Amino acid sequence: MVTSEVQQVVELLEAVQPKEAAAFQQVRAWKVLTFLGTCRAAGQTASLAVRRLSRLEFDESGHRVDLFLEGRLPRSPEQGELVTASLANLSAIRGYQVKTQEQAIRLPTELCEQGPQGTTLHCPQIFTVHHSPHTQQSFVFEDLPVAQVREDLQPVTHAVVGIGVRANVSPRFLFHYQATAEGLELFHGDGVTRKTFQNLSANPKSAQLILDLTSYRGFLLEGETRAFAAEEFPEAARKIRAGFESAGWGEPSHLFRFQAHSIRPAGPESSAA
C-alpha cells in the first residue's frame, strides 16, 4: 500500500489535471505543471517555496527588477548562494526566472531585504523559461525586450522562489507518475540542455512543488532527479515524448525521473519550505 502522504499527492495530481488540461490546451496530453528546484552544491537540496507577489518594479534603465513578496523567504541565503524566482504567465505559457547576485559578490541587503512588510528581491538577471528565440542561451536583463517582459508578467500573482548555490527553478510538465509502496516517482522531459541539466549533472538532490494553480497550495517534495534511458521506463518515455510532440516541441533532449524522499504541505502562508 502507498503511504497517506503519497496518496494525498496522487489525489492532488488527479484533481488538478482536468483544470490544467483546459488551461494548457497547447499541450494535448495528460500533464500537470510542477516547479523543479535544483542547485549546484553537491549533497544539498535547493530551498523551495511559493509566495504571493505584491508588485514588480523595474529601474529606469531596465537593467534590474525588484520583486516585492508577501511573507519571508524559507531561509536567508548563505555565502555563495543566490535567490531565484520563477514567474509564470500560465494562460500564455510564458515565463521568466529572475535571479539575485550571489551573496559572495554582494552584501546580503543587496540581494534581498526581509521585514514585517514582506521580502524584496533585487534581481539584475532574467532568463526566459518558455520556448522563444532567447531560450538557447543565457541573457542578462538588458538583453531581453523589457516591454515584452512587462506585458508577460502583468497578470502574475505568485512567485516560486529557490535558494542555493546557482539555484534554479524550472516549470516542468509532469507527464507520468508511479505511486507504489516504495514511494512516489515523477517523470518529465528536458527540451534544451541548460541550467537545470547542469545542476542535476553535478547534484541530483532536488525539490518539486506540486500546486493547485487556483489556490497555490499543494505539496513540497524533496528527493533526487536523475536521467533515465527509455528502455528503463518505457511507458514514462512514451508519454513524455507524446507530450512534447503534442506541443510541437520536438524530441526531448533528456528524460528524467524524480524519486520523492519526503513530502510536506506547501502554500503561500507556509513559514518554511
C-alpha positions in Angstrom: 0.0 0.0 0.0 1.1 3.6 -0.6 1.6 5.9 2.3 -1.0 8.5 3.2 1.4 11.3 2.1 1.8 9.7 -1.3 -1.9 9.1 -1.6 -2.6 12.8 -0.9 -0.2 13.9 -3.6 -1.8 11.4 -6.1 -5.2 12.8 -5.2 -3.9 16.4 -5.9 -2.4 15.3 -9.3 -5.7 13.8 -10.4 -7.8 16.7 -9.1 -5.7 19.4 -10.8 -5.2 17.6 -14.1 -8.6 18.4 -15.6 -8.1 22.1 -14.8 -4.7 22.2 -16.4 -6.0 20.3 -19.4 -8.3 23.3 -20.1 -5.7 25.9 -19.1 -2.8 24.4 -21.2 -4.5 23.3 -24.4 -1.3 23.7 -26.4 -0.1 20.5 -24.7 -2.6 17.9 -25.8 -1.6 15.1 -23.4 -2.1 14.2 -19.7 0.1 16.5 -17.8 0.5 18.5 -14.6 2.7 21.6 -14.2 5.3 21.3 -11.4 8.2 23.5 -10.4 11.6 21.8 -10.1 14.2 23.4 -7.9 17.9 22.5 -8.2 21.2 23.8 -7.0 24.9 23.1 -7.9 26.3 22.3 -4.4 26.8 18.5 -4.0 24.6 16.9 -1.4 22.4 20.0 -0.8 18.7 20.5 -1.8 17.6 23.9 -3.0 15.1 25.5 -0.6 11.9 26.0 -2.5 8.7 27.9 -1.6 5.7 29.7 -3.2 4.9 33.3 -2.2 2.4 35.9 -3.2 3.7 38.6 -5.5 2.8 42.1 -4.4 4.3 44.0 -7.2 7.3 44.3 -9.6 9.4 47.4 -10.1 11.8 48.0 -12.9 14.6 50.5 -12.6 14.7 53.3 -15.1 17.4 51.6 -17.2 15.5 48.4 -17.3 18.6 46.6 -16.1 17.1 45.4 -12.8 13.8 44.3 -11.5 12.7 44.3 -7.8 10.2 41.7 -6.6 8.0 42.5 -3.6 6.8 39.3 -2.0 4.4 38.7 0.9 6.0 36.9 3.8 9.6 35.8 4.4 11.8 33.5 2.4 12.0 29.9 3.6 15.5 30.8 4.8 18.2 33.5 4.3 20.8 32.9 1.6 24.3 31.9 2.8 27.7 32.8 1.4 27.9 31.7 -2.3 24.1 31.3 -2.6 21.6 33.3 -4.6 17.8 33.7 -4.6 15.9 32.9 -7.7 12.2 33.4 -8.5 10.1 31.7 -11.2 7.3 34.0 -12.6 4.9 32.2 -14.9 2.1 33.7 -17.1 0.2 30.5 -17.1 -2.5 31.4 -19.6 0.1 32.3 -22.2 2.6 29.5 -21.2 5.2 32.2 -21.0 7.5 32.8 -18.1 10.8 34.2 -16.7 13.2 33.4 -14.0 14.8 36.4 -12.2 17.9 36.0 -10.0 19.8 37.9 -7.4 23.6 38.0 -7.4 25.5 35.5 -5.3 26.0 36.6 -1.7 29.7 36.2 -2.1 29.6 39.1 -4.6 27.1 41.4 -2.8 26.1 42.3 0.7 23.1 40.4 1.9 20.9 43.5 1.7 21.9 44.0 -1.9 20.3 40.6 -2.7 17.2 40.7 -0.6 15.6 42.6 2.3 13.1 40.9 4.7 10.9 42.7 7.2 7.4 42.9 8.6 6.0 44.1 5.3 7.5 41.2 3.4 10.5 40.4 1.2 12.2 42.4 -1.6 14.4 40.7 -4.1 16.9 42.7 -6.1 17.4 40.9 -9.4 19.8 42.1 -12.1 19.4 38.8 -14.1 16.4 37.5 -16.0 16.1 34.4 -18.2 13.2 33.1 -20.3 11.7 29.7 -19.4 9.4 29.4 -22.3 10.2 28.5 -25.9 11.4 31.6 -27.6 14.4 32.9 -29.6 16.0 33.7 -26.3 15.9 30.2 -24.8 19.1 28.9 -26.4 21.5 31.0 -24.3 21.7 32.9 -21.0 20.9 36.6 -21.1 21.3 39.3 -18.5 18.3 41.5 -18.1 19.2 44.3 -20.6 19.5 41.8 -23.5 15.8 40.9 -23.2 12.9 43.1 -24.6 11.8 44.8 -21.4 8.4 45.9 -22.8 7.6 42.2 -23.6 8.7 41.1 -20.1 6.4 43.8 -18.5 3.5 42.7 -20.6 4.0 39.0 -20.0 4.3 39.4 -16.2 1.4 41.8 -15.7 -1.1 39.0 -14.7 1.3 37.1 -12.5 0.2 36.8 -8.8 2.7 34.3 -7.3 6.4 33.5 -7.4 8.1 30.2 -6.8 11.4 31.1 -5.0 14.5 29.0 -4.7 17.7 29.4 -2.6 21.0 27.7 -3.1 24.3 27.7 -4.9 23.4 28.5 -8.5 19.8 27.8 -7.6 17.4 27.3 -10.5 13.6 26.9 -10.6 12.2 25.4 -13.7 8.5 24.9 -14.5 8.1 21.4 -15.8 5.2 19.4 -17.2 4.9 16.1 -15.4 3.7 13.5 -18.0 3.7 10.4 -15.9 3.9 9.2 -12.3 4.1 6.0 -10.4 2.9 5.5 -6.8 3.9 2.3 -5.1 4.7 1.0 -1.6 8.2 2.0 -2.3 7.2 5.7 -2.8 6.4 8.2 -5.5 8.2 8.7 -8.8 7.5 11.6 -11.2 8.6 11.7 -14.9 9.3 14.7 -17.1 11.5 15.7 -20.1 14.0 18.4 -20.8 13.8 20.4 -24.0 17.3 22.0 -24.1 20.5 21.4 -22.1 20.7 24.4 -19.8 21.0 25.3 -16.2 18.7 22.6 -14.8 20.6 19.8 -16.6 24.0 21.3 -15.5 22.8 21.4 -11.8 21.4 17.9 -11.9 24.6 16.6 -13.5 26.5 17.9 -10.5 23.9 17.3 -7.8 20.8 15.1 -8.3 19.2 16.3 -5.0 16.2 18.4 -5.9 12.8 19.6 -4.8 9.4 19.8 -6.6 6.4 21.9 -5.9 3.1 20.5 -7.0 0.3 23.1 -6.6 -3.3 23.7 -7.3 -2.8 26.8 -9.5 -6.0 28.4 -8.3 -5.0 28.5 -4.6 -1.3 27.9 -5.0 -1.4 25.3 -2.2 -0.2 21.8 -2.5 2.9 19.8 -1.6 6.7 20.2 -1.5 8.6 17.1 -2.4 12.3 16.6 -1.8 14.3 13.8 -3.3 16.6 13.1 -6.3 16.2 13.7 -10.0 18.2 11.5 -12.5 18.2 11.0 -16.2 16.9 7.6 -17.4 17.0 5.6 -20.6 13.8 5.0 -22.5 14.1 1.2 -22.1 14.2 1.5 -18.3 10.7 3.1 -18.0 9.2 2.6 -21.5 5.7 3.8 -20.5 7.0 7.0 -19.0 9.3 7.6 -22.0 6.4 7.1 -24.4 4.2 9.6 -22.5 6.9 12.2 -22.3 7.6 12.0 -26.0 3.9 12.1 -26.8 3.5 15.2 -24.6 6.4 17.0 -26.3 5.1 16.1 -29.8 1.6 17.3 -29.0 3.0 20.7 -28.1 5.3 20.9 -31.2 8.5 20.8 -29.1 10.2 18.0 -30.9 12.1 15.3 -29.2 13.1 15.8 -25.6 16.8 16.0 -25.1 16.7 14.1 -21.8 14.2 12.0 -19.8 14.1 12.5 -16.0 12.8 10.5 -13.1 12.3 12.2 -9.7 12.1 10.0 -6.6 10.5 11.6 -3.6 12.1 11.1 -0.2 10.0 13.5 1.8 6.6 15.1 1.3 5.0 18.0 3.2 2.3 20.6 2.7 3.2 23.9 0.9 1.4 27.2 0.2 1.9 30.9 0.2 1.4 31.1 4.0 3.9 28.3 4.8 6.7 29.7 7.1 9.3 27.3 5.8 9.8 25.4 2.6 
